[in-house]
Amino acid sequence: MADVFISYHKDSAWEVVERIASDLEKNQITCWYAHRDCEGNYAEAIERAIEESSIFLFVLNRGSDASPECDSEVHLAHEKYKNGNLDHLIVLRIEECWPTKGMRYYLEKSHIVDGRLLRENISYLVTRIAQKLGRKLSSLEKGNKKAKQDSLSANVLYNPENDLNETVRLAEENDPKAMYEAGLMYYYGIGNESGRDYKKAYHWLKKALESNSDYSDKAKVFISRMYYNGLVPGESQSFEKSFSLNMSVDKEKYLNMVFDHVIFMMINGLGCMYSAAEINSFIHENSVIMVTIQIPPIC
C-alpha cells in the first residue's frame, strides 16, 4: 500500500514524476507510479494501487489531459473519493493548461498546486502532501538552505535582520515591518524548527495588512498567494480572493510583485471572467508604470 498514487503522461512527465517520488520517499511518504511499480495485468495493478492509496496526485499537462489512461485513472480516483475511500485529490499543473470537459468534472474537488508559478514547486508539493497525511518532513523543511533566503517578486533576496524569536517579539509590539517579516519567516519556515507554519504566517501577514503601513500591500501580495494555493487556515482555495487582493495593491509601488500573476490569472480566467478587452486595458493602464519597473518572474 502506497501513500500517494501518481497519475501522469508517461512520455512527457516521467522525469517530473521521478523527482516528485524521490523527494516524497526521502520523507518516508511512499509512492506508486506505473513505469516503476506496475507488475502483472496493467489495468488490475492500476485499480488496486488507486484503491490502496490515500492521496491521488494527478500531474497535469497537455499529454495527461488528452490521455485515455489518465482519464480512466482520474475517473477511478473520483469514484473512490466520492465514496469516502480516498482522502485527497491533488493536481500539479506543470504546463499552461487546465483539465478539459469530463476531466474537469472529476477533478472539481481537487486541490490545485500550480507548478508553473512556484520556483520550489516540488518542495512545496511535498510539504502539502505531508500536511495532508499528518506527517512531519524529515529532509526538505529542516536545514533547507534555500528556505533561508527567498527570492521575492522584485528579485531581492530576503534575508531577515533578526532571528524568528526577536522578529516575533517586535511584531507583538505592533511593529508593522516585524509583522510582515514574521509572516514571511513562518511562510517559508525560516528559523522555525518544525518548518513552515501557514497558520502563524497568515496571522502575522494579516496583522501587517491591517496595520495601514508601508507593509500592508506587501502582506496583501503574500496573502493572495496563500489563497491561490489553498494555504489560508480554515478556508478553501480561492482564486477569486487571490485575484481581488492582487488587483487592490498600490500598483504605483508594487506592480512588479503582482503584474505577471494578474495577467496569468486573467488569461486563464482564474478568479475572474476571461476578457481580452480587460487584459488589454490592464496592460495599457499600467504601461506608464511598466516603463520604470523591470517586471521579474513570479516566485
Secondary structure, DSSP 8 states (H G I E B T S, - for coil): --SEEEE--HHHHHHHHHHHHHHHHHTT--EE-HHHH--SSHHHHHHHHHHH-SEEEEEESHHHHT-HHHHHHHHHHHHHHHTT---EEEEEE-SS----HHHHHHTTT-EEEETTT-TTHHHHHHHHHHHHHT---SSSSTT-GGGGSEE-TTS-EE--SS-HHHHHHHHHTT-HHHHHHHHHHHHHTTT-TT---HHHHHHHHHHHHTTTSTTHHHHHHHHHHHHHTT-STTS---HHHHHHHHHTS-HHHHHHHHHHHHHHHHHHTSSS---HHHHHHHHHHTHHHHHHS------
